[in-house]
């Protein structure tokens, strides 16, 4: 996705969702988020008679931060749905994030087509966020695709405690991560988010993932420097 794509992208976004992203939000992803990857699909060789050649068929936006992939946004032109475009876009996103051990997303509970699409890739319904969406008021289904689990949750507690003692930054990052998690939880309680709150939410998610990325790197370096610390003597 390039800035020149945004006119079509925003138009499709507005026709696809009752709570669409703004152009400013898309531009922020393109220009200010190093973790973000944004792909567009375009019709080629007049493949579909419903649209002209090179017209925007769909797009996907996702974040990859160390071992976690977040699917943020996905849309396909209404007249081109059920052609495998969404499946291709999700597949490209998961392939781009092959190093990730966990993939996450949220979707409207009534969006049966999207739920089926993600379940086809192995995503599981893990939680329900009550009243998350408005226009109409609806719950969000949190879905997760796991490849071995979250690196932080799978670490030996004694290893993490050793890291906390030797790396003051690690403990500070844990506190920052929790603070940002609490802020997201507070925003989740709001039934309607203003455009400014939506942007703030994206910034908090970005900072939270960045903190987790640094924590995971500290863990990895610690284990590389102490390869026998958790092994048998």
N, CA, C and O of each residue as an XYZ file, in Angstrom:
932
protein
N       0.833     -1.185      0.000
C       0.000      0.000      0.000
C       0.874      1.243      0.000
O       1.832      1.345      0.767
N       0.530      2.193     -0.877
C       1.217      3.462     -0.966
C       0.226      4.582     -0.640
O      -0.988      4.378     -0.638
N       0.773      5.765     -0.367
C      -0.107      6.889     -0.086
C      -1.047      7.162     -1.261
O      -2.170      7.626     -1.063
N      -0.599      6.879     -2.468
C      -1.436      7.088     -3.651
C      -2.628      6.142     -3.702
O      -3.566      6.377     -4.464
N      -2.611      5.079     -2.907
C      -3.727      4.133     -2.859
C      -4.849      4.598     -1.936
O      -5.951      4.053     -1.978
N      -4.577      5.604     -1.100
C      -5.479      5.902      0.004
C      -6.868      6.368     -0.415
O      -7.837      6.112      0.300
N      -6.990      7.043     -1.552
C      -8.317      7.481     -1.978
C      -9.245      6.283     -2.144
O     -10.382      6.299     -1.672
N      -8.750      5.239     -2.821
C      -9.550      4.024     -3.015
C      -9.703      3.249     -1.706
O     -10.772      2.718     -1.406
N      -8.623      3.194     -0.938
C      -8.654      2.445      0.321
C      -9.686      3.039      1.278
O     -10.497      2.313      1.853
N      -9.651      4.346      1.444
C     -10.582      4.998      2.372
C     -12.019      4.840      1.881
O     -12.925      4.637      2.689
N     -12.238      4.928      0.582
C     -13.584      4.750      0.032
C     -14.104      3.350      0.327
O     -15.260      3.188      0.719
N     -13.254      2.327      0.139
C     -13.655      0.951      0.434
C     -13.874      0.765      1.931
O     -14.816      0.088      2.344
N     -13.014      1.357      2.735
C     -13.156      1.283      4.194
C     -14.510      1.854      4.626
O     -15.212      1.246      5.435
N     -14.870      3.001      4.095
C     -16.107      3.654      4.495
C     -17.342      2.885      4.039
O     -18.380      2.932      4.699
N     -17.238      2.187      2.927
C     -18.377      1.412      2.433
C     -18.462      0.039      3.091
O     -19.481     -0.641      2.973
N     -17.389     -0.377      3.789
C     -17.343     -1.718      4.361
C     -17.670     -1.760      5.852
O     -18.150     -2.776      6.354
N     -17.410     -0.646      6.570
C     -17.530     -0.669      8.020
C     -18.371      0.496      8.530
O     -18.362      1.585      7.956
N     -19.092      0.249      9.607
C     -19.883      1.313     10.229
C     -19.026      2.192     11.131
O     -19.443      3.291     11.498
N     -17.837      1.726     11.493
C     -16.893      2.516     12.279
C     -15.553      2.533     11.546
O     -14.579      1.961     12.035
N     -15.490      3.182     10.382
C     -14.299      3.108      9.524
C     -13.106      3.878     10.067
O     -13.245      4.853     10.806
N     -11.923      3.403      9.672
C     -10.712      4.159      9.933
C     -10.766      5.446      9.109
O     -11.409      5.504      8.061
N     -10.080      6.472      9.605
C      -9.969      7.728      8.871
C      -8.713      7.709      8.002
O      -7.831      6.869      8.179
N      -8.650      8.645      7.067
C      -7.451      8.757      6.234
C      -6.221      9.025      7.095
O      -5.134      8.519      6.814
N      -6.402      9.829      8.153
C      -5.299     10.136      9.053
C      -4.768      8.874      9.721
O      -3.559      8.738      9.912
N      -5.653      7.956     10.075
C      -5.231      6.698     10.706
C      -4.448      5.833      9.724
O      -3.421      5.254     10.078
N      -4.941      5.749      8.482
C      -4.211      4.985      7.468
C      -2.840      5.606      7.214
O      -1.837      4.898      7.119
N      -2.806      6.911      7.108
C      -1.544      7.593      6.841
C      -0.559      7.358      7.979
O       0.640      7.205      7.743
N      -1.057      7.327      9.206
C      -0.197      7.051     10.353
C       0.434      5.671     10.266
O       1.595      5.494     10.634
N      -0.325      4.688      9.780
C       0.223      3.340      9.612
C       1.316      3.320      8.548
O       2.339      2.656      8.712
N       1.097      4.045      7.467
C       2.068      4.052      6.363
C       3.345      4.797      6.727
O       4.434      4.393      6.321
N       3.222      5.879      7.489
C       4.364      6.760      7.715
C       4.999      6.633      9.086
O       6.185      6.925      9.240
N       4.231      6.197     10.099
C       4.759      6.276     11.451
C       4.803      5.004     12.240
O       5.076      5.041     13.440
N       4.541      3.858     11.607
C       4.529      2.597     12.347
C       5.482      1.607     11.699
O       5.137      1.003     10.683
N       6.674      1.423     12.258
C       7.647      0.507     11.645
C       7.258     -0.959     11.745
O       7.847     -1.799     11.065
N       6.272     -1.282     12.583
C       5.837     -2.673     12.731
C       4.732     -3.036     11.745
O       4.366     -4.205     11.622
N       4.203     -2.041     11.046
C       3.027     -2.243     10.215
C       3.391     -2.641      8.790
O       4.312     -2.090      8.188
N       2.644     -3.615      8.265
C       2.725     -3.988      6.853
C       1.324     -3.836      6.268
O       0.348     -4.284      6.869
N       1.223     -3.212      5.111
C      -0.070     -2.885      4.519
C      -0.057     -3.293      3.051
O       0.744     -2.784      2.267
N      -0.941     -4.206      2.686
C      -0.954     -4.754      1.334
C      -2.267     -4.440      0.639
O      -3.320     -4.405      1.276
N      -2.204     -4.212     -0.664
C      -3.413     -4.034     -1.473
C      -3.443     -5.110     -2.552
O      -2.404     -5.581     -3.014
N      -4.663     -5.488     -2.944
C      -4.867     -6.409     -4.062
C      -5.577     -5.641     -5.167
O      -6.535     -4.914     -4.906
N      -5.106     -5.803     -6.408
C      -5.730     -5.119     -7.540
C      -6.074     -6.139     -8.636
O      -5.381     -7.138     -8.828
N      -7.156     -5.849     -9.334
C      -7.582     -6.716    -10.426
C      -6.584     -6.612    -11.574
O      -6.123     -5.521    -11.910
N      -6.260     -7.741    -12.164
C      -5.311     -7.767    -13.272
C      -5.934     -8.419    -14.502
O      -6.698     -9.378    -14.392
N      -5.597     -7.888    -15.665
C      -5.997     -8.480    -16.945
C      -7.508     -8.649    -17.057
O      -7.995     -9.632    -17.616
N      -8.249     -7.668    -16.511
C      -9.711     -7.729    -16.574
C     -10.229     -9.089    -16.104
O     -11.132     -9.670    -16.707
N      -9.639     -9.580    -15.019
C      -9.965    -10.919    -14.509
C     -11.428    -11.054    -14.119
O     -12.028    -12.118    -14.272
N     -12.002     -9.952    -13.609
C     -13.402     -9.981    -13.208
C     -14.167     -8.931    -14.002
O     -13.758     -7.772    -14.073
N     -15.273     -9.345    -14.592
C     -16.042     -8.440    -15.444
C     -16.711     -7.327    -14.652
O     -17.086     -6.301    -15.219
N     -16.865     -7.525    -13.333
C     -17.550     -6.523    -12.515
C     -16.740     -5.248    -12.326
O     -17.306     -4.202    -12.009
N     -15.434     -5.318    -12.513
C     -14.585     -4.156    -12.258
C     -13.593     -3.982    -13.405
O     -13.341     -4.907    -14.178
N     -13.044     -2.786    -13.493
C     -12.040     -2.523    -14.511
C     -10.668     -2.989    -14.044
O     -10.442     -3.211    -12.854
N      -9.769     -3.130    -14.989
C      -8.421     -3.593    -14.671
C      -7.705     -2.610    -13.756
O      -7.821     -1.395    -13.923
N      -6.962     -3.145    -12.783
C      -6.156     -2.405    -11.814
C      -6.976     -1.715    -10.723
O      -6.416     -0.981     -9.910
N      -8.276     -1.936    -10.694
C      -9.066     -1.354     -9.624
C      -8.709     -2.040     -8.309
O      -8.335     -3.212     -8.300
N      -8.824     -1.316     -7.208
C      -8.540     -1.885     -5.897
C      -9.563     -2.966     -5.572
O     -10.764     -2.699     -5.548
N      -9.089     -4.187     -5.321
C      -9.973     -5.299     -4.982
C     -10.106     -5.475     -3.474
O     -11.152     -5.901     -2.984
N      -9.041     -5.146     -2.738
C      -9.077     -5.301     -1.284
C      -7.747     -4.905     -0.673
O      -6.801     -4.549     -1.376
N      -7.692     -4.973      0.647
C      -6.450     -4.633      1.350
C      -6.431     -5.316      2.711
O      -7.470     -5.704      3.245
N      -5.237     -5.454      3.255
C      -5.056     -5.987      4.598
C      -3.941     -5.200      5.275
O      -2.975     -4.790      4.632
N      -4.090     -4.995      6.585
C      -3.097     -4.273      7.378
C      -2.804     -5.107      8.614
O      -3.723     -5.569      9.289
N      -1.515     -5.299      8.912
C      -1.162     -6.111     10.068
C       0.152     -5.639     10.667
O       0.972     -5.014      9.994
N       0.334     -5.947     11.933
C       1.563     -5.624     12.659
C       2.295     -6.921     12.992
O       1.667     -7.910     13.370
N       3.605     -6.920     12.853
C       4.449     -8.024     13.326
C       5.479     -7.436     14.277
O       6.332     -6.646     13.873
N       5.393     -7.822     15.526
C       6.330     -7.363     16.543
C       6.941     -8.597     17.200
O       6.299     -9.285     17.993
N       8.183     -8.855     16.852
C       8.934    -10.007     17.347
C       8.146    -11.288     17.089
O       8.129    -11.753     15.950
N       7.500    -11.877     18.079
C       6.824    -13.163     17.894
C       5.302    -13.043     17.961
O       4.616    -14.013     18.282
N       4.771    -11.848     17.658
C       3.328    -11.650     17.721
C       2.861    -10.903     16.485
O       3.427     -9.874     16.115
N       1.817    -11.434     15.848
C       1.246    -10.813     14.659
C      -0.188    -10.386     14.977
O      -0.979    -11.176     15.491
N      -0.513     -9.135     14.667
C      -1.861     -8.609     14.884
C      -2.481     -8.275     13.537
O      -1.976     -7.414     12.817
N      -3.579     -8.955     13.187
C      -4.337     -8.582     11.999
C      -5.220     -7.406     12.376
O      -6.103     -7.542     13.223
N      -4.995     -6.256     11.760
C      -5.646     -5.018     12.172
C      -6.867     -4.667     11.328
O      -7.869     -4.188     11.857
N      -6.788     -4.903     10.014
C      -7.851     -4.420      9.141
C      -7.845     -5.221      7.844
O      -6.785     -5.507      7.286
N      -9.027     -5.579      7.372
C      -9.165     -6.371      6.145
C     -10.486     -6.000      5.476
O     -11.531     -5.963      6.126
N     -10.432     -5.726      4.178
C     -11.662     -5.409      3.442
C     -11.511     -5.848      1.992
O     -10.416     -5.814      1.429
N     -12.629     -6.263      1.395
C     -12.687     -6.652     -0.021
C     -13.918     -5.992     -0.627
O     -14.957     -5.890      0.024
N     -13.803     -5.549     -1.864
C     -14.937     -4.929     -2.555
C     -16.141     -5.870     -2.532
O     -15.984     -7.066     -2.780
N     -17.324     -5.365     -2.244
C     -18.511     -6.226     -2.140
C     -18.748     -7.102     -3.360
O     -19.090     -8.276     -3.221
N     -18.569     -6.540     -4.569
C     -18.846     -7.312     -5.782
C     -17.787     -8.374     -6.077
O     -17.965     -9.205     -6.968
N     -16.666     -8.343     -5.309
C     -15.600     -9.323     -5.534
C     -15.429    -10.291     -4.358
O     -14.459    -11.048     -4.306
N     -16.363    -10.262     -3.430
C     -16.272    -11.173     -2.296
C     -16.605    -12.596     -2.728
O     -17.245    -12.818     -3.756
N     -16.158    -13.550     -1.923
C     -16.317    -14.980     -2.205
C     -15.557    -15.398     -3.461
O     -15.956    -16.329     -4.161
N     -14.466    -14.701     -3.735
C     -13.580    -15.055     -4.855
C     -12.216    -15.514     -4.344
O     -11.315    -15.779     -5.140
N     -12.060    -15.609     -3.043
C     -10.782    -16.035     -2.489
C      -9.802    -14.911     -2.233
O      -8.655    -15.167     -1.866
N     -10.231    -13.655     -2.421
C      -9.315    -12.530     -2.248
C      -8.942    -12.360     -0.777
O      -7.767    -12.199     -0.448
N      -9.933    -12.397      0.101
C      -9.652    -12.257      1.531
C      -8.737    -13.389      2.011
O      -7.814    -13.162      2.794
N      -8.999    -14.591      1.541
C      -8.168    -15.732      1.922
C      -6.728    -15.531      1.472
O      -5.792    -15.840      2.209
N      -6.557    -15.013      0.264
C      -5.210    -14.759     -0.250
C      -4.501    -13.698      0.583
O      -3.318    -13.835      0.893
N      -5.223    -12.643      0.945
C      -4.619    -11.564      1.737
C      -4.215    -12.053      3.125
O      -3.118    -11.754      3.596
N      -5.101    -12.803      3.778
C      -4.755    -13.334      5.105
C      -3.576    -14.290      4.995
O      -2.688    -14.277      5.847
N      -3.558    -15.112      3.965
C      -2.435    -16.024      3.767
C      -1.124    -15.293      3.581
O      -0.094    -15.715      4.106
N      -1.153    -14.192      2.830
C       0.064    -13.382      2.649
C       0.520    -12.794      3.984
O       1.716    -12.750      4.272
N      -0.431    -12.347      4.789
C      -0.073    -11.771      6.086
C       0.570    -12.814      6.987
O       1.592    -12.546      7.618
N      -0.019    -13.996      7.051
C       0.533    -15.047      7.908
C       1.893    -15.512      7.398
O       2.769    -15.851      8.193
N       2.073    -15.531      6.089
C       3.377    -15.913      5.529
C       4.427    -14.865      5.865
O       5.572    -15.203      6.166
N       4.039    -13.589      5.815
C       4.977    -12.516      6.144
C       5.375    -12.563      7.603
O       6.464    -12.116      7.963
N       4.503    -13.104      8.454
C       4.795    -13.192      9.885
C       5.133    -14.590     10.334
O       4.741    -15.005     11.424
N       5.868    -15.337      9.495
C       6.177    -16.729      9.819
C       6.956    -16.884     11.116
O       6.871    -17.927     11.765
N       7.714    -15.860     11.504
C       8.470    -15.946     12.748
C       7.605    -15.763     13.978
O       8.052    -16.013     15.098
N       6.364    -15.327     13.778
C       5.476    -15.093     14.921
C       4.981    -16.418     15.482
O       4.746    -17.376     14.745
N       4.829    -16.452     16.806
C       4.299    -17.636     17.462
C       2.823    -17.488     17.796
O       2.152    -18.469     18.114
N       2.319    -16.264     17.724
C       0.914    -16.007     18.028
C       0.373    -14.959     17.056
O       1.017    -13.940     16.808
N      -0.816    -15.220     16.509
C      -1.507    -14.245     15.678
C      -2.841    -13.915     16.349
O      -3.531    -14.809     16.840
N      -3.201    -12.638     16.369
C      -4.388    -12.173     17.077
C      -5.261    -11.315     16.169
O      -4.764    -10.673     15.243
N      -6.558    -11.310     16.438
C      -7.473    -10.423     15.733
C      -8.765    -10.321     16.528
O      -9.008    -11.099     17.451
N      -9.597     -9.336     16.150
C     -10.929     -9.199     16.719
C     -11.910     -8.978     15.579
O     -11.580     -8.325     14.588
N     -13.126     -9.525     15.716
C     -14.112     -9.465     14.640
C     -15.500     -9.406     15.259
O     -15.726     -9.922     16.354
N     -16.429     -8.771     14.548
C     -17.809     -8.720     15.033
C     -18.375    -10.130     15.196
O     -18.126    -11.010     14.373
N     -19.130    -10.328     16.258
C     -19.679    -11.659     16.538
C     -20.640    -12.125     15.438
O     -20.800    -13.327     15.226
N     -21.282    -11.178     14.738
C     -22.246    -11.536     13.692
C     -21.600    -11.762     12.323
O     -22.281    -12.165     11.381
N     -20.296    -11.509     12.204
C     -19.634    -11.615     10.905
C     -19.263    -13.072     10.641
O     -18.112    -13.483     10.788
N     -20.272    -13.830     10.249
C     -20.105    -15.274     10.073
C     -19.055    -15.598      9.007
O     -18.270    -16.532      9.169
N     -19.045    -14.828      7.922
C     -18.089    -15.089      6.839
C     -16.656    -14.921      7.328
O     -15.794    -15.749      7.031
N     -16.397    -13.841      8.085
C     -15.047    -13.598      8.584
C     -14.645    -14.655      9.611
O     -13.508    -15.127      9.607
N     -15.576    -15.025     10.488
C     -15.280    -16.063     11.482
C     -14.891    -17.364     10.789
O     -13.934    -18.027     11.192
N     -15.638    -17.728      9.743
C     -15.328    -18.944      8.999
C     -13.988    -18.859      8.291
O     -13.236    -19.833      8.248
N     -13.687    -17.676      7.728
C     -12.399    -17.472      7.058
C     -11.247    -17.707      8.024
O     -10.325    -18.463      7.718
N     -11.292    -17.065      9.188
C     -10.195    -17.174     10.141
C     -10.105    -18.574     10.741
O      -9.008    -19.082     10.969
N     -11.245    -19.195     10.995
C     -11.220    -20.561     11.529
C     -10.615    -21.521     10.516
O     -10.007    -22.524     10.889
N     -10.781    -21.213      9.236
C     -10.162    -22.034      8.195
C      -8.648    -22.006      8.245
O      -7.992    -22.943      7.789
N      -8.083    -20.930      8.801
C      -6.634    -20.826      8.966
C      -6.165    -21.401     10.315
O      -4.966    -21.449     10.589
N      -7.116    -21.834     11.147
C      -6.752    -22.418     12.435
C      -6.942    -21.506     13.625
O      -6.598    -21.879     14.747
N      -7.486    -20.304     13.406
C      -7.755    -19.408     14.527
C      -8.835    -20.005     15.421
O      -9.776    -20.635     14.940
N      -8.689    -19.800     16.726
C      -9.656    -20.261     17.710
C     -10.302    -19.073     18.405
O      -9.658    -18.049     18.637
N     -11.580    -19.218     18.735
C     -12.273    -18.170     19.480
C     -11.868    -18.276     20.949
O     -12.161    -19.273     21.610
N     -11.195    -17.244     21.452
C     -10.632    -17.303     22.792
C     -11.381    -16.458     23.814
O     -11.365    -16.779     25.002
N     -12.032    -15.394     23.382
C     -12.699    -14.516     24.343
C     -13.756    -13.690     23.621
O     -13.766    -13.587     22.394
N     -14.652    -13.100     24.427
C     -15.702    -12.240     23.907
C     -15.590    -10.895     24.612
O     -15.642    -10.832     25.840
N     -15.437     -9.825     23.847
C     -15.357     -8.479     24.407
C     -16.737     -7.835     24.275
O     -17.141     -7.421     23.188
N     -17.450     -7.757     25.400
C     -18.840     -7.325     25.413
C     -18.994     -5.860     24.976
O     -18.288     -4.971     25.452
N     -19.930     -5.644     24.064
C     -20.283     -4.293     23.659
C     -19.147     -3.489     23.058
O     -19.134     -2.263     23.167
N     -18.186     -4.159     22.422
C     -17.011     -3.453     21.903
C     -17.365     -2.568     20.712
O     -16.855     -1.454     20.590
N     -18.232     -3.057     19.840
C     -18.580     -2.305     18.632
C     -19.860     -1.501     18.828
O     -20.714     -1.851     19.643
N     -19.974     -0.421     18.066
C     -21.194      0.370     17.993
C     -21.649      0.429     16.539
O     -20.900      0.088     15.623
N     -22.883      0.866     16.348
C     -23.419      1.086     14.983
C     -23.325     -0.175     14.111
O     -22.676     -0.116     13.067
N     -23.923     -1.291     14.471
C     -24.751     -1.501     15.656
C     -23.926     -1.962     16.857
O     -22.784     -2.401     16.726
N     -24.549     -1.845     18.031
C     -23.920     -2.291     19.273
C     -23.744     -3.810     19.216
O     -24.704     -4.546     18.990
N     -22.499     -4.273     19.424
C     -22.233     -5.701     19.248
C     -20.943     -6.111     19.950
O     -20.047     -5.297     20.174
N     -20.872     -7.410     20.293
C     -19.678     -7.949     20.929
C     -18.590     -8.205     19.886
O     -18.875     -8.386     18.702
N     -17.347     -8.215     20.345
C     -16.205     -8.583     19.502
C     -15.696     -9.952     19.921
O     -15.538    -10.223     21.112
N     -15.442    -10.800     18.959
C     -14.840    -12.109     19.218
C     -13.326    -11.961     19.072
O     -12.839    -11.521     18.030
N     -12.587    -12.326     20.112
C     -11.129    -12.312     20.052
C     -10.676    -13.694     19.592
O     -11.020    -14.708     20.200
N      -9.903    -13.717     18.513
C      -9.439    -14.988     17.944
C      -7.918    -15.040     17.973
O      -7.240    -14.031     17.777
N      -7.397    -16.242     18.224
C      -5.949    -16.424     18.359
C      -5.508    -17.654     17.575
O      -6.163    -18.696     17.606
N      -4.402    -17.516     16.881
C      -3.729    -18.631     16.225
C      -2.383    -18.777     16.908
O      -1.549    -17.875     16.838
N      -2.167    -19.897     17.563
C      -0.962    -20.076     18.370
C      -0.012    -21.078     17.735
O      -0.424    -22.114     17.213
N       1.272    -20.741     17.793
C       2.336    -21.639     17.344
C       3.318    -21.809     18.486
O       4.446    -21.322     18.420
N       2.898    -22.491     19.520
C       3.803    -22.737     20.643
C       3.602    -21.796     21.798
O       4.266    -21.946     22.823
N       2.703    -20.818     21.677
C       2.403    -19.966     22.820
C       3.269    -18.725     22.896
O       4.237    -18.565     22.153
N       2.900    -17.874     23.793
C       3.573    -16.595     23.990
C       4.919    -16.790     24.676
O       4.996    -17.492     25.684
N       5.976    -16.187     24.156
C       7.316    -16.417     24.690
C       7.422    -16.001     26.150
O       8.097    -16.671     26.932
N       6.768    -14.907     26.529
C       6.891    -14.463     27.905
C       6.165    -15.398     28.864
O       6.638    -15.646     29.973
N       5.009    -15.918     28.433
C       4.242    -16.784     29.312
C       4.858    -18.171     29.426
O       4.561    -18.894     30.377
N       5.702    -18.555     28.488
C       6.266    -19.898     28.497
C       7.604    -19.978     29.208
O       8.146    -21.071     29.372
N       8.151    -18.845     29.635
C       9.446    -18.859     30.283
C       9.361    -19.376     31.717
O       8.363    -19.178     32.411
N      10.421    -20.037     32.138
C      10.552    -20.490     33.519
C      10.523    -19.266     34.439
O      11.314    -18.342     34.252
N       9.622    -19.245     35.434
C       9.545    -18.096     36.342
C      10.873    -17.760     37.016
O      11.147    -16.592     37.294
N      11.711    -18.786     37.283
C      13.003    -18.522     37.926
C      13.937    -17.781     36.975
O      14.753    -16.967     37.409
N      13.817    -18.063     35.670
C      14.620    -17.355     34.682
C      14.194    -15.892     34.629
O      15.036    -14.994     34.611
N      12.886    -15.659     34.602
C      12.389    -14.295     34.565
C      12.790    -13.518     35.812
O      13.103    -12.330     35.727
N      12.783    -14.173     36.965
C      13.164    -13.505     38.202
C      14.639    -13.124     38.169
O      15.014    -12.054     38.648
N      15.481    -13.994     37.605
C      16.904    -13.677     37.467
C      17.108    -12.481     36.550
O      17.954    -11.623     36.807
N      16.324    -12.432     35.479
C      16.434    -11.314     34.546
C      16.022    -10.015     35.227
O      16.661     -8.980     35.035
N      14.961    -10.066     36.021
C      14.509     -8.861     36.731
C      15.604     -8.325     37.651
O      15.772     -7.112     37.775
N      16.336     -9.209     38.287
C      17.381     -8.798     39.219
C      18.573     -8.183     38.491
O      19.198     -7.249     38.993
N      18.885     -8.707     37.309
C      20.070     -8.255     36.587
C      19.787     -7.124     35.595
O      20.697     -6.397     35.199
N      18.519     -6.981     35.198
C      18.168     -5.979     34.191
C      17.050     -5.102     34.728
O      15.876     -5.470     34.672
N      17.421     -3.945     35.246
C      16.413     -3.014     35.740
C      15.450     -2.590     34.654
O      14.281     -2.314     34.922
N      15.944     -2.538     33.418
C      15.102     -2.138     32.305
C      13.963     -3.125     32.096
O      12.853     -2.733     31.735
N      14.241     -4.420     32.324
C      13.218     -5.439     32.109
C      12.024     -5.218     33.036
O      10.872     -5.264     32.604
N      12.314     -4.980     34.306
C      11.238     -4.744     35.264
C      10.451     -3.491     34.898
O       9.226     -3.464     35.019
N      11.154     -2.456     34.450
C      10.485     -1.233     34.030
C       9.596     -1.478     32.822
O       8.496     -0.932     32.739
N      10.065     -2.296     31.885
C       9.273     -2.630     30.707
C       8.027     -3.424     31.085
O       6.959     -3.222     30.508
N       8.164     -4.327     32.056
C       6.999     -5.075     32.538
C       5.944     -4.131     33.092
O       4.753     -4.282     32.820
N       6.395     -3.155     33.872
C       5.458     -2.190     34.459
C       4.797     -1.342     33.374
O       3.602     -1.056     33.442
N       5.588     -0.941     32.369
C       5.041     -0.167     31.255
C       4.022     -0.995     30.484
O       2.950     -0.501     30.133
N       4.356     -2.249     30.223
C       3.463     -3.150     29.497
C       2.132     -3.289     30.224
O       1.075     -3.254     29.594
N       2.174     -3.446     31.551
C       0.952     -3.596     32.338
C       0.139     -2.300     32.348
O      -1.088     -2.323     32.259
N       0.844     -1.168     32.459
C       0.155      0.123     32.452
C      -0.594      0.333     31.137
O      -1.737      0.789     31.130
N       0.058     -0.003     30.034
C      -0.575      0.153     28.733
C      -1.738     -0.827     28.571
O      -2.757     -0.493     27.967
N      -1.585     -2.017     29.103
C      -2.671     -3.007     29.073
C      -3.883     -2.478     29.837
O      -5.020     -2.649     29.399
N      -3.638     -1.840     30.972
C      -4.720     -1.257     31.773
C      -5.413     -0.132     31.005
O      -6.634      0.010     31.072
N      -4.629      0.670     30.275
C      -5.212      1.767     29.502
C      -6.103      1.231     28.376
O      -7.168      1.784     28.101
N      -5.656      0.148     27.730
C      -6.482     -0.462     26.689
C      -7.767     -1.032     27.277
O      -8.827     -0.959     26.655
N      -7.670     -1.597     28.475
C      -8.857     -2.148     29.135
C      -9.863     -1.046     29.437
O     -11.071     -1.255     29.324
N      -9.366      0.127     29.822
C     -10.260      1.252     30.094
C     -10.941      1.726     28.812
O     -12.132      2.039     28.817
N     -10.184      1.780     27.712
C     -10.785      2.187     26.440
C     -11.819      1.169     25.972
O     -12.821      1.527     25.352
N     -11.562     -0.114     26.277
C     -12.490     -1.169     25.865
C     -13.845     -1.037     26.558
O     -14.850     -1.548     26.063
N     -13.874     -0.361     27.691
C     -15.127     -0.166     28.420
C     -16.020      0.891     27.762
O     -17.225      0.940     28.010
N     -15.420      1.726     26.929
C     -16.181      2.776     26.266
C     -16.961      2.181     25.092
O     -16.401      1.445     24.280
N     -18.225      2.495     25.009
C     -19.032      1.935     23.926
C     -18.760      2.627     22.599
O     -18.880      2.015     21.538
N     -18.391      3.913     22.661
C     -18.104      4.671     21.441
C     -16.764      5.375     21.613
O     -16.545      6.079     22.598
N     -15.877      5.181     20.655
C     -14.585      5.866     20.673
C     -14.601      6.996     19.649
O     -15.024      6.812     18.507
N     -14.139      8.153     20.070
C     -14.008      9.266     19.142
C     -12.816      8.985     18.216
O     -11.994      8.126     18.534
N     -12.704      9.679     17.094
C     -11.526      9.490     16.228
C     -10.217      9.687     16.976
O      -9.247      8.972     16.725
N     -10.179     10.655     17.899
C      -8.960     10.881     18.683
C      -8.673      9.697     19.600
O      -7.516      9.314     19.777
N      -9.724      9.114     20.184
C      -9.540      7.942     21.052
C      -9.103      6.725     20.254
O      -8.323      5.908     20.743
N      -9.605      6.595     19.013
C      -9.164      5.494     18.161
C      -7.678      5.615     17.860
O      -6.952      4.622     17.890
N      -7.227      6.832     17.569
C      -5.809      7.051     17.308
C      -4.997      6.765     18.563
O      -3.940      6.138     18.491
N      -5.491      7.227     19.723
C      -4.811      6.948     20.985
C      -4.723      5.445     21.237
O      -3.700      4.948     21.708
N      -5.787      4.731     20.925
C      -5.782      3.276     21.093
C      -4.681      2.639     20.249
O      -3.960      1.762     20.725
N      -4.552      3.077     19.005
C      -3.518      2.527     18.124
C      -2.130      2.836     18.674
O      -1.240      1.986     18.624
N      -1.939      4.039     19.195
C      -0.642      4.399     19.760
C      -0.326      3.543     20.982
O       0.813      3.111     21.159
N      -1.331      3.295     21.827
C      -1.111      2.463     23.015
C      -0.753      1.043     22.595
O       0.166      0.444     23.152
N      -1.474      0.502     21.612
C      -1.162     -0.847     21.122
C       0.262     -0.907     20.580
O       0.989     -1.871     20.821
N       0.649      0.130     19.850
C       1.998      0.202     19.297
C       3.038      0.192     20.414
O       4.010     -0.561     20.353
N       2.837      1.033     21.442
C       3.791      1.122     22.552
C       3.836     -0.182     23.341
O       4.903     -0.600     23.791
N       2.687     -0.825     23.510
C       2.615     -2.084     24.249
C       3.411     -3.187     23.542
O       4.163     -3.932     24.170
N       3.226     -3.270     22.215
C       3.957     -4.281     21.456
C       5.449     -3.979     21.419
O       6.269     -4.896     21.455
N       5.804     -2.699     21.346
C       7.218     -2.321     21.352
C       7.872     -2.707     22.681
O       9.008     -3.180     22.700
N       7.149     -2.502     23.803
C       7.682     -2.885     25.109
C       7.872     -4.397     25.180
O       8.878     -4.880     25.699
N       6.910     -5.129     24.662
C       7.012     -6.591     24.671
C       8.170     -7.065     23.796
O       8.864     -8.024     24.135
N       8.369     -6.395     22.683
C       9.476     -6.725     21.797
C      10.813     -6.593     22.527
O      11.669     -7.473     22.432
N      10.984     -5.486     23.256
C      12.224     -5.272     24.013
C      12.386     -6.308     25.114
O      13.496     -6.786     25.350
N      11.294     -6.666     25.796
C      11.351     -7.677     26.846
C      11.795     -9.022     26.280
O      12.634     -9.708     26.864
N      11.220     -9.389     25.139
C      11.572    -10.665     24.520
C      13.034    -10.691     24.091
O      13.701    -11.720     24.198
N      13.534     -9.543     23.601
C      14.938     -9.482     23.194
C      15.864     -9.632     24.393
O      16.903    -10.284     24.291
N      15.502     -9.036     25.531
C      16.305     -9.188     26.750
C      16.332    -10.647     27.183
O      17.381    -11.166     27.565
N      15.180    -11.309     27.121
C      15.109    -12.731     27.489
C      15.999    -13.557     26.575
O      16.730    -14.433     27.035
N      15.935    -13.275     25.287
C      16.727    -14.044     24.322
C      18.227    -13.849     24.561
O      18.986    -14.818     24.539
N      18.659    -12.610     24.787
C      20.069    -12.354     25.037
C      20.525    -12.995     26.341
O      21.636    -13.517     26.427
N      19.672    -12.956     27.349
C      20.008    -13.569     28.630
C      20.231    -15.071     28.461
O      21.194    -15.621     28.994
N      19.354    -15.725     27.728
C      19.462    -17.175     27.529
C      20.667    -17.528     26.668
O      21.278    -18.580     26.859
N      21.013    -16.660     25.723
C      22.198    -16.916     24.905
C      23.474    -16.788     25.723
O      24.432    -17.534     25.516
N      23.481    -15.836     26.655
C      24.661    -15.626     27.488
C      24.759    -16.616     28.643
O      25.835    -16.828     29.201
N      23.607    -17.230     29.001
C      23.579    -18.209     30.088
C      22.983    -19.518     29.587
O      21.949    -19.953     30.094
N      23.609    -20.150     28.608
C      23.005    -21.333     27.981
C      22.813    -22.510     28.925
O      21.964    -23.366     28.674
N      23.582    -22.571     30.004
C      23.493    -23.711     30.916
C      22.791    -23.368     32.215
O      22.681    -24.220     33.097
N      22.314    -22.137     32.355
C      21.766    -21.702     33.647
C      20.528    -22.469     34.042
O      20.278    -22.665     35.231
N      19.732    -22.917     33.052
C      18.508    -23.642     33.390
C      18.626    -25.125     33.090
O      17.646    -25.859     33.215
N      19.804    -25.576     32.697
C      19.980    -26.980     32.347
C      20.441    -27.820     33.510
O      20.641    -27.336     34.624
N      20.608    -29.111     33.214
C      21.061    -30.031     34.265
C      22.567    -29.906     34.450
O      23.297    -29.657     33.491
N      23.029    -30.079     35.680
C      24.473    -30.011     35.962
C      25.109    -31.357     35.692
O      26.317    -31.516     35.867
